Amino acid sequence: MNIYKQIVNTIREAKQIVITSHKSPDGDSIGSSVAMLEFCNSLGKEAIICHPDAAPDFLLWLPRASEILSLEQNEKLVIEKLQEADLIFCLDYNDTSRVGKEMQPLIDQSNAKKIMIDHHLNPATFAEITFSDPTICSTSQIIYDVIEFSDNKDLLNSKIGTALYLGIMTDTGSFRFPSVQVRTHHILASLIEIGVKHYEIHENVFDTNTLDRLRLRGYACSEKLEILPENQVAIISLTKAELKRFNHQKGDTEGLVNVALSIQGMRAAALFTEADDYVKISFRSKGKENPINELASNHFSGGGHANASGGRFDGSLEEAILLFKQVVSKYIKPM
């Protein structure tokens, strides 16, 4: 039996299905979760999505995204659902540490069967079924493959397709990253054929800025952008006070690190944002010769894709930036 049919058979056998994804949800984690929810329903199975934290406002237009339960807002109910589950989907993460320290033990200690579907490097071995392929651009694309190659393509509809399109679009930088394959475009075409309104998805994600968000991004680029010319690296940093000044909402800095990377001649970029007791960091780089995930893993308790990773620093914002400057030349090779 191929892994696609194995996953579907496991869904059919389950009684209590919970769909999880990583902390700080993005378009692929939200899209793949909603698509899996809809697919389970189309197979006649009830399911529920339980994430560590809430989705950013700019993704709540997606039908059923508002149904996602988050541990930070619905702690008692999420704990109850995870304890009752006999099947847990682990979508878009390669290790249970990615769901955060509050939710990780709930998954680790669960007796439910676990299915990991992911596209990040170095998957851990915690799941009974692991479908991990880092050559595929997004978890959403893998879920499309599960549906098609389990002989269930007839169940694809615009609800599933819209969620999958969102995930693929956001995790590929609107289809411009090297991870995009010929098959990716074939999938996108098939989604449009079943009624997915691709233009509405783009508008909902990219053309719904608040005034505060635009002012924050403008301030970040004009006042907080630093260039390391010897490394061809760009840095943006934002303090808690600065975020508060612009009424920061979750998702307002999404994609800001890519803006820094887009500066002509840059080989890498980093965005440092100060949280209550740590510093959150987003890393981006260009080229196979500049794998930023190694820097994230070795120095900032993070990881991810070769050219797109995240991390954290348990200390001050100034200390985090200083450490980055000290080590970046070991990983980024200027032209």
Residue pairs with C-beta under 8 A, 6 or more apart in sequence:
1 9
2 149
2 150
3 129
3 131
4 145
4 146
4 148
4 149
4 150
5 149
5 150
5 151
6 129
7 115
7 117
7 129
7 131
7 146
7 150
8 43
8 146
8 150
8 152
10 87
10 113
10 115
10 129
11 17
11 39
11 40
11 43
11 45
11 87
12 43
12 45
14 45
14 86
14 87
14 113
15 86
16 81
16 84
16 85
16 86
16 87
16 112
17 40
17 45
17 46
17 47
17 48
17 85
17 86
17 87
17 88
17 89
18 47
18 48
18 49
18 50
18 81
18 82
18 85
18 87
18 88
18 89
18 112
19 33
19 36
19 37
19 40
19 47
19 48
19 49
19 50
19 88
19 89
19 91
20 33
20 49
20 50
20 51
20 88
20 89
20 90
20 91
20 99
20 103
20 107
21 29
21 30
21 32
21 33
21 49
21 51
21 90
21 91
21 92
21 93
21 99
22 29
22 52
22 92
22 93
22 98
22 99
23 52
23 53
23 98
23 99
23 100
23 103
24 53
24 280
24 310
25 51
25 53
25 54
25 55
25 56
25 59
26 170
26 171
26 254
27 59
27 166
27 167
27 169
27 170
27 171
27 205
28 92
28 138
28 139
28 140
28 167
28 168
28 170
28 171
29 51
29 91
29 92
29 139
29 167
30 55
30 59
30 62
30 65
30 68
30 163
30 166
30 167
31 62
31 140
31 163
31 164
31 165
31 166
31 167
31 168
31 170
32 91
32 92
32 117
32 138
32 139
32 140
32 142
32 143
32 163
32 164
32 167
33 49
33 51
33 68
33 89
33 91
33 163
34 49
34 62
34 63
34 64
34 65
34 68
34 163
35 140
35 143
35 160
35 163
35 164
35 167
36 47
36 89
36 91
36 143
37 47
37 48
37 49
37 64
37 67
38 64
38 157
38 159
38 160
38 163
39 143
39 146
39 147
39 152
39 155
39 160
40 46
40 47
41 47
42 152
42 155
42 157
42 160
43 152
43 155
48 67
48 69
48 81
49 67
49 68
49 69
50 68
50 69
50 70
50 71
50 78
50 81
50 82
51 68
51 69
51 70
51 71
52 70
52 71
52 72
52 99
52 100
52 102
52 103
53 70
53 71
53 72
53 100
54 68
54 70
54 72
54 73
54 250
55 65
55 68
55 70
55 250
56 249
56 250
56 251
56 254
57 249
57 250
57 251
58 204
58 205
58 208
58 251
58 254
59 65
59 166
59 205
59 251
60 66
61 204
61 208
62 162
62 163
62 166
62 204
63 159
63 162
64 159
69 77
69 78
69 81
70 78
71 78
71 79
71 100
71 102
71 103
71 106
72 102
78 103
78 106
79 106
82 88
82 106
82 107
82 110
82 112
83 106
83 110
85 110
85 112
86 112
86 113
87 112
87 113
87 114
87 115
88 107
88 110
88 112
88 113
88 114
88 115
89 114
89 115
89 117
90 96
90 107
90 114
90 115
90 116
90 117
90 118
90 126
90 127
91 116
91 117
91 118
91 139
91 143
92 117
92 118
92 119
92 120
92 139
93 99
93 116
93 118
93 120
94 116
94 118
94 120
94 121
94 122
94 123
94 124
94 132
95 123
95 124
95 126
96 104
96 107
96 108
96 124
96 126
97 104
99 107
107 114
108 126
113 128
113 129
114 126
114 127
114 128
114 129
115 127
115 128
115 129
115 130
115 131
116 123
116 126
116 127
116 129
116 130
116 131
116 132
117 131
117 132
117 139
117 142
117 143
117 146
118 131
118 132
118 139
118 142
119 132
119 133
119 134
119 135
119 136
119 137
119 138
119 139
119 141
119 142
120 132
120 134
120 303
120 304
120 305
121 134
121 293
121 303
121 304
121 305
121 306
122 303
123 130
123 132
131 142
131 146
133 142
134 305
135 179
135 181
136 142
136 145
136 179
136 181
137 168
137 171
137 172
137 177
137 179
137 180
137 181
137 184
138 167
138 168
138 171
138 172
138 179
139 167
139 171
140 163
140 164
140 165
140 166
140 167
140 168
140 171
141 164
141 167
141 168
141 183
141 184
141 187
143 164
143 167
144 156
144 164
144 187
147 153
147 155
147 156
147 160
148 156
156 190
156 191
156 194
157 194
157 195
158 194
158 195
158 196
158 197
161 191
161 194
161 195
161 196
162 191
162 196
162 197
162 201
164 187
164 191
165 188
165 191
165 196
165 198
165 201
166 201
166 205
168 175
168 184
168 187
168 188
169 175
169 201
169 202
169 205
170 205
172 179
172 180
172 184
173 258
174 202
175 184
175 185
175 188
177 307
177 308
178 307
179 305
188 198
191 198
192 198
210 249
210 252
212 246
212 247
212 248
212 249
212 252
213 246
213 249
213 252
215 246
216 238
216 242
216 243
216 246
216 248
216 252
216 253
217 252
217 253
217 256
217 259
219 242
219 246
220 236
220 238
220 253
220 256
221 236
221 259
221 260
224 236
224 237
224 238
224 242
225 234
225 235
225 236
225 260
226 234
226 235
226 236
226 237
227 233
227 234
227 235
227 263
227 266
228 234
228 235
228 325
228 328
230 329
230 334
231 267
231 268
231 328
231 329
231 332
231 334
232 265
232 266
232 267
232 268
232 332
232 334
232 335
233 266
233 267
233 268
233 269
233 270
233 328
233 332
234 260
234 261
234 263
234 266
234 268
234 269
234 270
235 260
235 269
235 270
235 271
235 272
235 321
235 324
236 256
236 257
236 260
236 269
236 270
236 271
236 272
237 271
237 272
237 273
237 274
237 317
237 321
238 253
238 271
238 272
238 273
238 274
239 274
239 317
240 274
240 275
240 276
243 273
243 274
246 252
253 271
253 273
256 271
256 282
257 269
257 270
257 271
257 282
257 283
257 284
258 269
258 284
260 266
260 269
260 270
260 271
260 284
261 268
261 269
261 284
261 285
261 286
263 269
265 335
266 286
267 285
267 286
267 287
267 290
267 332
267 333
267 334
267 335
268 283
268 284
268 285
268 286
268 290
268 292
268 328
268 331
268 332
269 283
269 284
269 285
270 281
270 282
270 283
270 284
270 324
271 281
271 282
272 279
272 280
272 281
272 317
272 320
272 321
272 324
273 279
273 280
273 281
274 280
274 317
277 314
278 312
278 313
278 314
278 315
279 312
279 313
279 315
279 316
279 317
279 320
280 310
280 312
281 296
281 300
281 302
281 310
281 311
281 312
281 313
281 320
281 324
282 309
282 310
283 292
283 293
283 295
283 296
283 300
283 302
283 304
283 308
283 309
283 310
283 311
284 292
284 307
284 308
285 291
285 292
285 306
285 307
285 308
285 332
286 307
287 307
288 306
289 333
290 307
290 331
290 332
290 333
291 306
291 307
291 331
292 306
292 307
292 308
292 309
292 331
292 332
293 302
293 303
293 304
293 305
293 306
293 307
293 308
293 309
294 331
295 309
295 324
295 327
295 328
295 330
295 331
295 332
296 302
296 303
296 304
296 309
296 310
296 311
297 303
297 309
297 311
298 327
299 311
299 323
299 324
299 327
300 311
300 312
300 313
300 320
300 323
300 324
301 311
301 312
301 313
301 314
302 309
302 310
302 311
302 312
303 309
303 310
303 311
304 310
313 319
313 320
313 323
